[in-house]
C-alpha cells in the first residue's frame, strides 16, 4: 500500500482515508483495502476492470 500511495502522490494515511470514505456500508475496512489493492494491480496490468466492495 505504501508503494501505491507513493505512486499516486499521497501519504499512506490519505490513501487509507480515501478507501475508508469510499467503501460500501457494512463492508469491513480490511476487505475494502484488499479489493482496492486488487483493483489497482488489475488496472495496472490489463485496463480498468473494477470490483465493488
VMD Tcl script that draws the C-alpha trace (Angstrom):
set ca {
  {0.00 0.00 0.00}
  {2.90 2.35 0.63}
  {4.02 1.90 -2.98}
  {0.51 2.53 -4.29}
  {0.15 5.67 -2.17}
  {3.55 6.91 -3.28}
  {2.76 6.28 -6.96}
  {-0.39 8.40 -6.54}
  {1.44 11.18 -4.71}
  {-0.46 10.55 -1.47}
  {0.51 9.66 2.05}
  {-0.44 6.21 3.30}
  {-2.84 7.88 5.72}
  {-4.54 9.80 2.89}
  {-4.92 6.62 0.83}
  {-6.44 4.78 3.81}
  {-8.84 7.66 4.41}
  {-9.86 7.62 0.75}
  {-10.52 3.86 0.87}
  {-12.43 4.23 4.13}
  {-14.59 7.07 2.83}
  {-15.45 5.29 -0.41}
  {-16.27 1.85 0.96}
  {-19.74 0.37 0.88}
  {-21.58 0.47 4.19}
  {-21.31 -2.83 6.04}
  {-18.12 -3.94 4.27}
  {-15.16 -4.28 6.64}
  {-12.28 -1.89 6.06}
  {-9.79 -4.75 5.57}
  {-11.95 -6.18 2.79}
  {-12.14 -2.78 1.13}
  {-8.35 -2.49 1.27}
  {-7.91 -5.92 -0.34}
  {-10.32 -5.04 -3.15}
  {-8.64 -1.65 -3.67}
  {-5.21 -3.27 -3.99}
  {-6.58 -5.95 -6.33}
  {-8.23 -3.28 -8.50}
  {-5.02 -1.27 -8.56}
  {-2.96 -4.17 -9.89}
  {-5.66 -5.30 -12.28}
  {-5.95 -1.85 -13.80}
  {-2.18 -1.52 -13.98}
  {-1.85 -4.89 -15.73}
  {-4.81 -5.04 -18.08}
  {-7.05 -1.99 -18.26}
  {-9.61 -0.70 -15.78}
  {-11.74 -3.60 -14.50}
  {-13.29 -2.51 -11.21}
  {-14.73 -4.58 -8.39}
  {-17.05 -3.06 -5.83}
  {-16.76 -3.70 -2.10}
}
mol new
graphics top color blue
foreach p $ca { graphics top sphere $p radius 0.5 }
foreach p [lrange $ca 0 end-1] q [lrange $ca 1 end] { graphics top cylinder $p $q radius 0.2 }
display resetview
